[in-house]
Amino acid sequence: MTPSIAFIGVGNMARAIFSGMLANGYPADSIIGTSRTAEKRTFYHEQYNMRMLADNASAVRDADVVVLCVKPAQMQAVLEGFADQVRDDQLFISVAAGVELASLAHWLKKPVAIVRSMPNTPSQVGAGITGLIANAHTTEAQKTWVTDLFAGIGESVWVENEAHMHTVTSLSGSAPAYFFRFLEAMVKNGQAQGLEEATCRKLASHAMLGAARMVTELDDPIEQLRHNITSPNGTTQQALMSFEAADIDKVVADAMTACVTRSQEMSKDFSAQKD
């Protein structure tokens, strides 16, 4: 029997997930979404043929799996609003950054299976990577089901220590923005040298895409891939020497550390211990 799955909130990430599910053959009549906006409910029902509700509690009552796609600051109020509908046999999946498993369990008020996820925005085009961690009530079968769910929007990895979700955030959750910023700088410089913006964007973005594919599809160490295109006294070497002179390792480390620190602060801000 196909599990019924409810999406509490139908923003961009929820849409990416259930679009991937539908593309992989998941039946639309087993998917429920919630939105307080009538226009949005009508749009999603007509666009995806899925059931749309205004009431979160009704959606949770009818679901086997509940995907929590609300903002971190709203999570406590949303969960407490339907906690009396929660069943012991349900699986909850959160995509909210910074909200820890213990807080989710506290607000749900039942010892249920909970998975915390950290997807990233490339999930919108099926090229995402999601970090996952489960609480002790989650079975291996449920973890496998979650892995299959996120396969619809890309790849996923499981971690065992929740503290490592901060590192996941810095390595993948926030990382697309790093690459966008790097591309912005490349495009700007290409324009300064006389090329059209569209040409610069295509050249730089496809170079980045190709490099990422080489890292994911070839077995060579990343360092070796870099060496393979770095001829002595050549153009690539000169560019890399400039990066080294700017201490690129420190620049990246400082940025990722700042990301982790803010992730840790957010976890404290949204902790149930503050109740």
Backbone as JSON, one array per atom type, in Angstrom:
{
  "sequence": "MTPSIAFIGVGNMARAIFSGMLANGYPADSIIGTSRTAEKRTFYHEQYNMRMLADNASAVRDADVVVLCVKPAQMQAVLEGFADQVRDDQLFISVAAGVELASLAHWLKKPVAIVRSMPNTPSQVGAGITGLIANAHTTEAQKTWVTDLFAGIGESVWVENEAHMHTVTSLSGSAPAYFFRFLEAMVKNGQAQGLEEATCRKLASHAMLGAARMVTELDDPIEQLRHNITSPNGTTQQALMSFEAADIDKVVADAMTACVTRSQEMSKDFSAQKD",
  "N": [[0.83, -1.19, 0.0], [0.56, 2.21, -0.87], [2.09, 4.76, 0.96], [0.35, 7.51, 2.39], [1.15, 10.92, 2.05], [1.74, 13.96, 3.61], [2.31, 17.36, 3.01], [3.21, 19.89, 4.96], [2.84, 23.01, 4.4], [3.66, 24.46, 1.31], [5.92, 25.51, -0.12], [8.84, 26.43, -2.09], [10.73, 24.31, -1.63], [9.12, 22.16, -0.79], [7.62, 21.89, -3.1], [9.6, 21.11, -4.92], [10.23, 18.59, -3.89], [7.76, 17.08, -3.99], [7.25, 17.29, -6.69], [9.35, 15.82, -7.75], [8.65, 13.31, -6.7], [6.2, 12.82, -8.04], [7.12, 12.79, -10.68], [8.53, 10.46, -10.61], [6.56, 8.6, -10.51], [4.92, 8.49, -8.26], [1.69, 8.23, -6.86], [-0.62, 10.84, -7.35], [-2.92, 11.06, -5.85], [-2.19, 10.23, -3.39], [-0.88, 12.22, -2.15], [-0.9, 15.04, -0.11], [-1.31, 18.5, 0.38], [-0.83, 21.54, 2.26], [-2.09, 24.84, 2.66], [-2.67, 28.19, 3.62], [-3.62, 29.93, 1.83], [-6.12, 30.45, -0.49], [-5.89, 30.73, -3.28], [-3.43, 29.56, -3.8], [-3.94, 26.93, -3.0], [-5.81, 26.18, -4.93], [-4.26, 26.43, -7.25], [-2.19, 24.46, -6.91], [-3.72, 22.13, -6.74], [-4.91, 22.05, -9.28], [-2.64, 22.08, -10.9], [-1.11, 19.83, -10.13], [-2.85, 17.85, -9.46], [-3.2, 17.07, -6.85], [-4.38, 16.61, -3.5], [-5.49, 19.38, -1.69], [-5.45, 21.2, 1.32], [-6.7, 23.51, 3.78], [-6.31, 23.22, 6.43], [-3.96, 22.19, 8.73], [-4.11, 20.18, 10.71], [-6.07, 18.38, 9.78], [-4.78, 17.37, 7.52], [-2.57, 16.07, 8.68], [-3.86, 14.13, 10.2], [-4.79, 12.43, 8.21], [-2.53, 11.32, 7.09], [0.3, 9.13, 6.49], [2.94, 9.75, 6.39], [4.52, 12.77, 7.23], [5.67, 15.75, 5.97], [7.47, 18.42, 7.02], [7.44, 21.57, 6.07], [7.81, 24.24, 6.86], [8.75, 27.55, 7.99], [11.59, 27.87, 10.2], [11.11, 29.52, 12.49], [8.39, 29.33, 12.74], [7.86, 26.76, 13.39], [7.36, 25.59, 16.0], [4.79, 26.6, 16.75], [3.23, 25.61, 14.66], [3.52, 22.79, 14.91], [2.56, 22.34, 17.51], [0.0, 23.05, 17.03], [-1.21, 20.91, 15.72], [-0.63, 18.7, 17.26], [-2.29, 17.0, 18.74], [-3.28, 15.28, 16.87], [-1.36, 13.54, 16.13], [-0.04, 10.31, 15.47], [1.33, 7.25, 16.78], [2.44, 5.64, 14.8], [3.32, 7.19, 12.72], [5.56, 8.91, 10.43], [7.72, 11.63, 10.57], [9.17, 14.23, 8.72], [11.46, 16.77, 8.64], [12.3, 19.78, 6.97], [13.34, 22.07, 7.88], [15.79, 24.44, 8.6], [18.1, 24.33, 11.28], [16.38, 23.46, 13.33], [16.29, 21.17, 15.81], [16.23, 17.57, 16.36], [15.36, 16.86, 18.96], [13.83, 19.07, 19.72], [11.76, 18.99, 17.84], [10.58, 16.54, 18.55], [9.74, 17.16, 21.14], [7.74, 19.11, 20.68], [5.94, 17.67, 19.14], [5.02, 15.81, 20.91], [4.81, 13.05, 21.11], [6.34, 9.76, 21.02], [7.55, 9.45, 18.2], [8.75, 8.48, 14.9], [11.25, 10.49, 13.54], [12.8, 12.38, 11.06], [15.37, 14.53, 10.31], [16.19, 16.85, 7.83], [18.49, 18.36, 5.49], [18.17, 19.8, 2.74], [19.21, 21.27, -0.45], [19.07, 24.17, -2.65], [19.52, 23.4, -5.43], [17.95, 21.18, -5.6], [15.6, 21.91, -6.76], [15.95, 21.58, -9.45], [16.37, 18.92, -9.69], [18.95, 18.24, -8.95], [19.92, 18.16, -6.39], [21.49, 17.84, -3.11], [21.12, 16.18, -0.12], [21.41, 16.3, 3.36], [20.87, 13.99, 5.99], [19.43, 12.95, 9.11], [18.3, 10.7, 11.59], [16.02, 10.07, 14.32], [15.97, 7.94, 17.28], [13.66, 6.43, 17.13], [13.19, 5.86, 14.52], [12.97, 3.46, 12.0], [15.07, 1.17, 10.11], [13.84, 0.52, 7.73], [12.18, 2.73, 7.37], [14.12, 4.7, 7.07], [15.24, 3.89, 4.65], [13.05, 4.34, 3.01], [12.9, 7.13, 3.16], [15.33, 7.82, 1.98], [14.8, 6.97, -0.63], [12.74, 8.74, -1.19], [14.05, 11.27, -1.27], [15.67, 10.77, -3.4], [14.31, 11.55, -5.59], [14.91, 14.19, -5.99], [17.61, 14.39, -6.22], [20.68, 13.48, -4.69], [21.51, 11.9, -1.5], [22.83, 11.91, 1.88], [23.46, 10.19, 4.92], [23.97, 11.13, 8.29], [25.33, 10.41, 11.55], [25.74, 11.81, 13.87], [24.17, 14.5, 15.3], [25.31, 17.0, 15.58], [26.89, 17.21, 13.39], [25.24, 18.1, 11.41], [25.45, 20.8, 11.22], [27.83, 21.11, 9.88], [27.12, 19.88, 7.5], [25.36, 21.79, 6.59], [27.14, 23.87, 5.98], [28.69, 22.69, 4.0], [26.95, 21.91, 1.97], [24.2, 22.78, 2.17], [24.24, 25.65, 2.31], [26.13, 26.05, 0.38], [25.59, 26.32, -2.5], [25.18, 29.08, -2.78], [27.77, 30.06, -2.37], [29.05, 29.26, -4.71], [27.49, 30.58, -6.61], [28.22, 33.19, -6.0], [30.92, 33.17, -6.67], [30.7, 32.69, -9.4], [29.4, 35.06, -10.14], [31.48, 36.9, -9.78], [33.3, 35.97, -11.71], [31.83, 36.3, -14.09], [31.49, 39.07, -14.06], [34.15, 39.92, -14.38], [34.74, 38.83, -16.87], [33.03, 40.34, -18.47], [34.21, 42.81, -18.08], [36.44, 42.44, -19.58], [35.44, 42.51, -22.08], [33.57, 40.67, -23.15], [30.17, 39.64, -23.85], [27.56, 39.58, -21.36], [25.85, 37.27, -21.36], [27.39, 35.44, -22.76], [29.63, 35.21, -21.08], [28.37, 34.16, -18.8], [27.47, 31.66, -19.76], [29.88, 30.38, -20.48], [31.34, 30.32, -18.0], [29.54, 29.07, -16.18], [29.1, 26.58, -17.37], [31.66, 25.57, -17.29], [31.95, 25.26, -14.52], [29.87, 23.41, -14.05], [30.79, 21.24, -15.59], [33.2, 20.65, -14.25], [32.2, 19.86, -11.75], [30.82, 17.57, -12.52], [32.94, 15.95, -13.33], [34.21, 15.51, -10.87], [32.23, 14.06, -9.53], [31.76, 11.89, -11.18], [34.11, 10.67, -11.98], [36.89, 8.71, -10.72], [39.22, 9.87, -9.91], [41.32, 11.6, -7.58], [40.46, 14.86, -6.31], [42.55, 16.68, -6.21], [44.26, 15.6, -8.15], [42.77, 15.92, -10.47], [42.87, 18.67, -10.66], [45.63, 19.03, -11.03], [45.9, 17.87, -13.53], [45.11, 19.75, -15.41], [46.83, 21.79, -15.1], [49.37, 23.14, -16.39], [52.92, 23.49, -16.2], [54.05, 26.78, -15.69], [51.96, 27.72, -17.17], [48.75, 29.15, -18.2], [46.7, 28.39, -16.4], [48.13, 27.75, -14.1], [49.06, 30.27, -13.35], [46.69, 31.56, -12.62], [45.91, 29.96, -10.43], [48.04, 30.39, -8.7], [47.52, 33.01, -7.99], [45.22, 32.67, -6.47], [46.33, 31.21, -4.33], [48.07, 33.09, -3.29], [46.26, 34.79, -2.18], [45.52, 33.29, -0.08], [43.53, 31.13, -0.27], [42.58, 28.86, 1.06], [42.22, 29.74, 3.68], [40.32, 31.76, 3.29], [38.08, 30.26, 2.44], [37.79, 28.52, 4.63], [37.22, 30.36, 6.69], [34.76, 31.34, 5.82], [33.15, 29.01, 5.84], [33.3, 28.33, 8.53], [32.01, 30.53, 9.66], [29.47, 30.06, 8.67], [28.8, 27.62, 9.96], [28.88, 28.49, 12.63], [26.72, 30.3, 12.68], [24.66, 28.52, 12.1], [24.71, 26.94, 14.4], [23.94, 28.88, 16.27], [21.34, 29.38, 15.4], [20.13, 26.93, 15.97], [20.08, 27.04, 18.74], [18.42, 29.23, 19.05], [15.98, 28.25, 18.13], [15.36, 26.22, 19.85], [13.56, 23.83, 21.84], [14.13, 23.96, 24.48], [13.97, 26.53, 25.25], [11.4, 27.02, 25.83]],
  "CA": [[0.0, 0.0, 0.0], [1.33, 3.44, -0.96], [1.87, 5.65, 2.11], [-0.13, 8.87, 2.11], [2.17, 11.85, 2.53], [1.22, 15.32, 3.73], [3.29, 18.43, 3.05], [2.72, 21.02, 5.74], [3.49, 24.11, 3.7], [3.97, 24.06, -0.07], [6.85, 26.45, -0.72], [9.7, 25.93, -3.17], [11.33, 23.02, -1.34], [8.06, 21.16, -0.85], [7.27, 21.69, -4.51], [10.67, 20.33, -5.53], [10.14, 17.2, -3.43], [6.63, 16.33, -4.52], [7.4, 17.22, -8.15], [10.2, 14.66, -8.0], [7.86, 12.11, -6.42], [5.25, 12.62, -9.12], [7.88, 12.42, -11.88], [8.95, 9.06, -10.44], [5.4, 7.73, -10.54], [4.13, 8.45, -7.03], [0.32, 8.63, -7.19], [-1.01, 12.17, -6.87], [-4.0, 10.98, -4.85], [-1.59, 9.89, -2.1], [-0.14, 13.4, -1.7], [-1.72, 16.12, 0.43], [-0.57, 19.72, 0.69], [-1.6, 22.53, 3.03], [-1.79, 26.25, 2.47], [-3.73, 29.06, 4.11], [-4.03, 30.77, 0.72], [-7.04, 29.73, -1.37], [-5.37, 30.73, -4.64], [-2.36, 28.56, -3.87], [-4.56, 25.6, -2.94], [-6.4, 25.92, -6.24], [-3.18, 26.25, -8.23], [-1.52, 23.17, -6.76], [-4.66, 21.07, -7.08], [-5.07, 22.0, -10.73], [-1.36, 21.82, -11.54], [-0.54, 18.52, -9.8], [-3.94, 16.93, -9.17], [-3.05, 16.61, -5.49], [-5.37, 17.13, -2.57], [-5.01, 20.56, -0.97], [-6.27, 21.54, 2.47], [-6.33, 24.71, 4.53], [-6.12, 22.85, 7.84], [-2.85, 21.27, 8.95], [-4.52, 19.04, 11.54], [-6.77, 17.42, 8.93], [-3.78, 16.73, 6.67], [-1.78, 15.16, 9.52], [-4.73, 13.02, 10.58], [-4.98, 11.53, 7.06], [-1.24, 10.98, 6.48], [1.25, 8.18, 7.08], [4.2, 10.5, 6.45], [4.29, 14.21, 7.26], [6.87, 16.52, 5.65], [7.32, 19.73, 7.63], [8.09, 22.53, 5.19], [7.5, 25.58, 7.36], [9.93, 28.29, 8.44], [12.01, 27.47, 11.55], [10.48, 30.32, 13.54], [6.98, 28.96, 12.83], [7.73, 25.32, 13.61], [6.74, 25.25, 17.28], [3.35, 26.9, 16.71], [2.59, 24.69, 13.7], [3.48, 21.44, 15.48], [1.65, 22.32, 18.65], [-1.36, 23.21, 16.52], [-1.8, 19.63, 15.31], [-0.02, 17.63, 18.05], [-3.29, 16.04, 19.2], [-3.61, 14.38, 15.76], [-0.19, 12.71, 15.84], [-0.14, 8.89, 15.81], [2.62, 6.61, 17.05], [2.97, 4.95, 13.62], [3.64, 8.15, 11.67], [6.93, 9.35, 10.2], [7.81, 13.06, 10.33], [10.4, 14.67, 8.06], [11.58, 18.23, 8.69], [13.28, 20.42, 6.1], [13.62, 23.38, 8.49], [17.17, 24.6, 9.06], [18.36, 24.73, 12.66], [15.45, 22.9, 14.31], [16.87, 19.87, 16.13], [15.33, 16.44, 16.57], [14.78, 16.9, 20.3], [12.79, 20.09, 19.74], [10.64, 18.47, 17.07], [9.93, 15.52, 19.37], [9.08, 17.83, 22.27], [6.53, 19.79, 20.23], [4.99, 16.67, 18.63], [4.46, 15.24, 22.15], [4.7, 11.59, 21.04], [7.61, 9.13, 20.62], [7.39, 9.05, 16.81], [9.92, 8.53, 14.03], [11.51, 11.82, 13.0], [14.01, 12.57, 10.27], [15.72, 15.93, 10.02], [16.88, 16.91, 6.55], [19.04, 19.62, 5.02], [18.3, 19.83, 1.28], [19.67, 22.56, -0.95], [18.23, 24.7, -3.72], [19.56, 22.66, -6.69], [16.87, 20.18, -5.59], [14.54, 22.41, -7.64], [16.19, 21.08, -10.81], [16.71, 17.5, -9.59], [20.39, 18.08, -8.77], [20.2, 18.49, -5.01], [22.14, 16.92, -2.19], [20.41, 16.36, 1.15], [21.93, 15.65, 4.55], [19.77, 13.39, 6.75], [19.69, 12.27, 10.37], [17.06, 10.17, 12.14], [16.02, 9.82, 15.76], [16.05, 6.52, 17.65], [12.41, 5.75, 16.83], [13.11, 5.64, 13.08], [13.45, 2.15, 11.62], [15.89, 1.11, 8.89], [12.9, 0.55, 6.59], [11.77, 4.12, 7.19], [15.27, 5.44, 6.53], [15.32, 3.53, 3.24], [11.96, 5.04, 2.34], [13.28, 8.54, 3.07], [16.38, 7.89, 0.96], [14.12, 6.89, -1.93], [11.99, 9.99, -1.38], [14.95, 12.35, -1.68], [16.29, 10.44, -4.69], [13.55, 12.25, -6.61], [15.44, 15.54, -6.18], [19.06, 14.34, -6.25], [21.36, 12.5, -3.85], [21.42, 12.17, -0.06], [23.78, 11.24, 2.76], [23.03, 10.1, 6.32], [24.97, 11.33, 9.33], [24.92, 9.79, 12.81], [25.88, 12.79, 14.95], [23.4, 15.67, 14.87], [26.2, 18.16, 15.51], [27.46, 17.28, 12.04], [24.32, 18.77, 10.5], [25.97, 22.16, 11.02], [28.83, 20.99, 8.82], [26.35, 19.62, 6.27], [24.85, 23.1, 6.15], [28.22, 24.65, 5.38], [29.22, 21.99, 2.84], [25.98, 21.73, 0.87], [22.99, 23.57, 2.29], [24.54, 27.03, 1.94], [27.21, 26.09, -0.6], [25.27, 26.88, -3.82], [25.38, 30.53, -2.77], [29.2, 30.33, -2.54], [29.37, 29.08, -6.12], [26.86, 31.68, -7.32], [29.02, 34.4, -5.79], [32.14, 32.99, -7.46], [30.3, 32.9, -10.79], [29.15, 36.49, -10.31], [32.78, 37.57, -9.94], [33.87, 35.57, -13.0], [31.07, 36.95, -15.16], [31.81, 40.5, -14.02], [35.48, 40.13, -14.94], [34.64, 38.55, -18.3], [32.43, 41.52, -19.09], [35.21, 43.89, -18.06], [37.4, 42.15, -20.65], [34.82, 42.77, -23.37], [32.58, 39.7, -23.6], [28.79, 39.87, -23.43], [27.2, 38.9, -20.11], [25.3, 35.94, -21.64], [28.52, 34.58, -23.14], [30.4, 34.96, -19.86], [27.59, 33.27, -17.94], [27.47, 30.31, -20.32], [31.23, 29.8, -20.38], [31.72, 30.07, -16.61], [28.65, 28.11, -15.52], [29.33, 25.24, -17.9], [32.95, 25.11, -16.75], [31.67, 24.8, -13.17], [29.07, 22.19, -14.16], [31.66, 20.15, -16.06], [34.13, 20.29, -13.18], [31.44, 19.1, -10.75], [30.55, 16.23, -13.07], [34.18, 15.17, -13.29], [34.44, 15.11, -9.48], [31.23, 13.08, -9.11], [31.68, 10.74, -12.08], [35.43, 10.04, -12.12], [37.45, 8.25, -9.46], [40.46, 10.58, -9.62], [41.28, 12.6, -6.49], [40.24, 16.23, -6.78], [43.86, 17.29, -6.43], [44.8, 15.11, -9.42], [42.01, 16.58, -11.54], [43.43, 20.02, -10.77], [46.97, 18.93, -11.62], [45.8, 17.45, -14.93], [44.93, 20.9, -16.31], [47.73, 22.86, -14.65], [50.69, 22.99, -17.03], [53.95, 24.37, -15.62], [54.19, 28.11, -16.3], [50.83, 27.98, -18.06], [47.72, 30.12, -17.78], [45.99, 27.89, -15.22], [49.02, 27.88, -12.95], [49.1, 31.67, -12.93], [45.44, 31.84, -11.91], [45.94, 29.27, -9.15], [49.02, 31.09, -7.85], [46.84, 34.18, -7.46], [44.36, 32.17, -5.38], [47.17, 30.83, -3.2], [48.59, 34.32, -2.7], [45.16, 35.35, -1.37], [45.26, 32.29, 0.97], [42.18, 30.67, -0.55], [42.15, 27.9, 2.09], [41.74, 30.51, 4.83], [39.08, 32.43, 2.88], [37.01, 29.27, 2.45], [37.62, 28.06, 6.01], [36.55, 31.41, 7.46], [33.36, 31.39, 5.38], [32.43, 27.83, 6.31], [33.2, 28.43, 9.98], [30.95, 31.5, 9.93], [28.21, 29.37, 8.38], [28.57, 26.67, 11.04], [28.58, 29.25, 13.84], [25.35, 30.8, 12.58], [23.77, 27.35, 12.2], [24.65, 26.59, 15.83], [23.14, 29.9, 16.93], [19.94, 29.15, 15.02], [19.64, 25.77, 16.71], [19.78, 27.51, 20.09], [17.27, 30.14, 18.96], [14.75, 27.5, 17.88], [15.34, 25.06, 20.72], [12.44, 23.68, 22.75], [14.6, 24.24, 25.82], [13.66, 27.91, 25.58], [9.97, 27.11, 26.17]],
  "C": [[0.88, 1.26, 0.0], [1.06, 4.35, 0.23], [1.3, 6.99, 1.64], [0.84, 9.84, 2.76], [1.61, 13.26, 2.5], [2.38, 16.31, 3.81], [2.67, 19.61, 3.79], [3.48, 22.25, 5.27], [3.93, 23.64, 2.32], [4.81, 25.12, -0.76], [7.74, 25.77, -1.75], [10.29, 24.56, -2.89], [10.3, 21.91, -1.37], [7.72, 20.84, -2.29], [8.34, 20.86, -5.22], [10.54, 18.86, -5.15], [8.96, 16.48, -4.06], [6.6, 16.31, -6.05], [8.26, 16.02, -8.53], [9.47, 13.35, -7.75], [6.91, 11.8, -7.57], [5.96, 12.19, -10.41], [8.34, 10.97, -11.83], [7.78, 8.11, -10.28], [4.6, 7.64, -9.26], [2.72, 8.94, -7.33], [-0.08, 9.95, -6.55], [-2.06, 12.09, -5.78], [-3.49, 10.52, -3.48], [-0.79, 11.05, -1.51], [-1.12, 14.49, -1.29], [-0.81, 17.32, 0.67], [-1.44, 20.67, 1.5], [-1.14, 23.94, 2.71], [-2.97, 27.07, 2.99], [-4.31, 29.92, 2.99], [-4.89, 29.99, -0.27], [-6.51, 29.65, -2.8], [-4.27, 29.68, -4.8], [-2.92, 27.15, -3.82], [-5.15, 25.23, -4.31], [-5.32, 25.64, -7.28], [-2.56, 24.86, -8.13], [-2.46, 22.01, -7.08], [-4.8, 20.93, -8.6], [-3.77, 21.62, -11.43], [-0.88, 20.38, -11.34], [-1.59, 17.45, -9.48], [-3.83, 16.32, -7.78], [-4.11, 17.26, -4.61], [-4.77, 18.28, -1.77], [-5.99, 20.92, 0.13], [-5.78, 22.84, 3.11], [-5.9, 24.38, 5.94], [-5.0, 21.83, 7.99], [-3.27, 20.02, 9.7], [-5.23, 17.97, 10.71], [-5.79, 16.66, 8.04], [-2.97, 15.71, 7.46], [-2.61, 13.93, 9.89], [-4.84, 11.98, 9.45], [-3.68, 10.97, 6.5], [-0.49, 9.89, 7.24], [2.61, 8.84, 7.29], [3.86, 11.98, 6.39], [5.62, 14.92, 7.01], [6.65, 17.96, 6.11], [8.13, 20.75, 6.85], [7.73, 23.96, 5.58], [8.79, 26.24, 7.84], [10.28, 27.89, 9.88], [11.3, 28.22, 12.66], [9.0, 29.97, 13.75], [6.77, 27.52, 13.31], [7.0, 24.97, 14.9], [5.23, 25.46, 17.23], [2.62, 25.93, 15.79], [2.45, 23.3, 14.3], [2.52, 21.36, 16.66], [0.19, 22.46, 18.21], [-2.02, 21.93, 16.07], [-1.31, 18.45, 16.15], [-1.04, 16.59, 18.52], [-3.74, 15.07, 18.11], [-2.49, 13.39, 15.46], [-0.4, 11.28, 16.33], [1.25, 8.29, 15.99], [3.27, 6.01, 15.8], [3.38, 5.9, 12.5], [5.14, 8.45, 11.6], [6.89, 10.83, 9.87], [9.18, 13.4, 9.75], [10.42, 16.19, 8.07], [12.62, 18.71, 7.7], [13.69, 21.78, 6.64], [15.05, 23.44, 9.02], [17.2, 24.98, 10.54], [17.44, 24.15, 13.72], [15.85, 21.45, 14.58], [15.8, 18.82, 16.42], [14.63, 16.51, 17.92], [13.65, 17.93, 20.39], [11.56, 19.62, 18.98], [9.86, 17.44, 17.89], [9.16, 16.15, 20.53], [7.76, 18.45, 21.84], [5.5, 18.82, 19.67], [4.34, 15.88, 19.76], [4.19, 13.74, 22.08], [6.05, 11.0, 20.61], [7.53, 8.57, 19.2], [8.72, 9.1, 16.07], [10.05, 9.92, 13.43], [12.83, 11.8, 12.24], [14.2, 14.06, 10.02], [16.54, 15.96, 8.74], [17.43, 18.3, 6.29], [19.24, 19.52, 3.51], [18.93, 21.15, 0.84], [18.9, 22.95, -2.21], [18.38, 24.0, -5.08], [18.55, 21.49, -6.75], [15.75, 20.6, -6.54], [14.72, 21.96, -9.08], [16.66, 19.63, -10.79], [18.18, 17.22, -9.35], [20.81, 18.41, -7.34], [21.03, 17.46, -4.29], [21.56, 17.22, -0.82], [21.13, 15.61, 2.26], [20.77, 15.19, 5.42], [20.27, 12.83, 8.08], [18.35, 11.88, 10.97], [17.16, 10.01, 13.65], [15.94, 8.31, 16.02], [14.78, 5.74, 17.33], [12.26, 5.41, 15.34], [13.72, 4.29, 12.72], [14.33, 2.23, 10.37], [15.01, 1.15, 7.65], [12.44, 1.98, 6.32], [12.9, 4.96, 6.62], [15.44, 5.15, 5.04], [14.25, 4.26, 2.44], [12.3, 6.51, 2.15], [14.37, 8.72, 2.03], [15.76, 7.87, -0.43], [13.34, 8.17, -2.23], [12.9, 11.09, -1.91], [15.7, 12.04, -2.96], [15.56, 11.14, -5.83], [14.06, 13.66, -6.88], [16.97, 15.56, -6.18], [19.62, 13.21, -5.41], [21.13, 12.84, -2.38], [22.5, 11.42, 0.68], [23.22, 11.25, 4.17], [24.22, 10.39, 7.22], [24.43, 10.76, 10.63], [24.93, 10.76, 13.98], [25.17, 14.08, 14.52], [24.25, 16.94, 14.81], [26.79, 18.33, 14.11], [26.51, 17.91, 11.04], [24.74, 20.23, 10.28], [27.01, 22.16, 9.89], [28.17, 20.7, 7.48], [25.83, 20.93, 5.71], [25.93, 23.88, 5.43], [28.76, 24.02, 4.11], [28.25, 21.93, 1.67], [24.76, 22.62, 0.97], [23.18, 25.01, 1.83], [25.47, 27.14, 0.73], [26.81, 26.59, -1.99], [25.46, 28.38, -3.88], [26.85, 30.89, -2.92], [29.54, 30.31, -4.04], [28.71, 30.17, -6.98], [27.71, 32.95, -7.2], [30.31, 34.34, -6.6], [31.84, 33.23, -8.93], [30.03, 34.37, -11.08], [30.46, 37.23, -10.57], [33.41, 37.23, -11.29], [33.17, 36.27, -14.16], [31.4, 38.43, -15.23], [33.16, 40.78, -14.67], [35.49, 39.85, -16.44], [34.04, 39.71, -19.06], [33.43, 42.67, -19.16], [36.25, 43.7, -19.16], [36.75, 42.18, -22.03], [33.79, 41.78, -23.87], [31.19, 40.09, -23.12], [28.48, 39.06, -22.17], [26.72, 37.47, -20.36], [26.41, 34.96, -22.0], [29.36, 34.22, -21.93], [29.69, 33.95, -18.97], [27.63, 31.83, -18.47], [28.83, 29.65, -20.16], [31.55, 29.41, -18.94], [30.85, 29.0, -15.96], [28.85, 26.7, -16.06], [30.69, 24.69, -17.49], [32.75, 24.56, -15.34], [30.88, 23.48, -13.19], [29.93, 21.02, -14.59], [32.64, 19.69, -15.0], [33.42, 19.46, -12.11], [31.14, 17.69, -11.25], [31.8, 15.36, -13.05], [34.45, 14.66, -11.87], [33.49, 13.99, -9.08], [31.25, 11.81, -9.95], [33.01, 10.02, -12.29], [35.97, 9.67, -10.75], [38.71, 9.02, -9.05], [40.29, 11.5, -8.41], [41.11, 13.99, -7.06], [41.57, 16.9, -7.08], [44.44, 16.88, -7.78], [44.07, 15.76, -10.6], [42.54, 18.01, -11.75], [44.79, 19.99, -11.45], [46.9, 18.64, -13.12], [45.64, 18.64, -15.89], [45.84, 22.07, -15.93], [49.13, 22.61, -15.21], [51.69, 23.93, -16.37], [54.07, 25.67, -16.41], [53.06, 28.45, -17.27], [49.83, 28.95, -17.46], [47.03, 29.67, -16.5], [46.84, 28.04, -13.96], [49.06, 29.31, -12.44], [47.83, 32.04, -12.16], [45.45, 31.2, -10.53], [46.93, 29.92, -8.18], [48.39, 32.35, -7.24], [45.93, 33.79, -6.31], [45.2, 31.87, -4.15], [47.73, 32.07, -2.51], [47.53, 35.0, -1.82], [44.78, 34.41, -0.23], [43.82, 31.77, 0.86], [41.67, 29.68, 0.5], [41.58, 28.64, 3.3], [40.42, 31.22, 4.48], [37.9, 31.47, 2.97], [36.74, 28.78, 3.87], [36.88, 29.09, 6.85], [35.07, 31.47, 7.11], [32.57, 30.21, 5.92], [32.28, 27.84, 7.82], [32.11, 29.41, 10.38], [29.58, 30.88, 9.7], [27.85, 28.42, 9.51], [28.18, 27.4, 12.32], [27.15, 29.78, 13.82], [24.33, 29.67, 12.68], [23.62, 26.92, 13.66], [23.8, 27.59, 16.61], [21.66, 29.72, 16.64], [19.34, 27.99, 15.78], [19.28, 26.16, 18.14], [18.53, 28.4, 20.08], [15.95, 29.39, 18.85], [14.61, 26.27, 18.77], [14.11, 25.04, 21.61], [12.84, 23.97, 24.19], [14.3, 25.68, 26.25], [12.21, 28.09, 26.0], [9.77, 27.48, 27.65]]
}
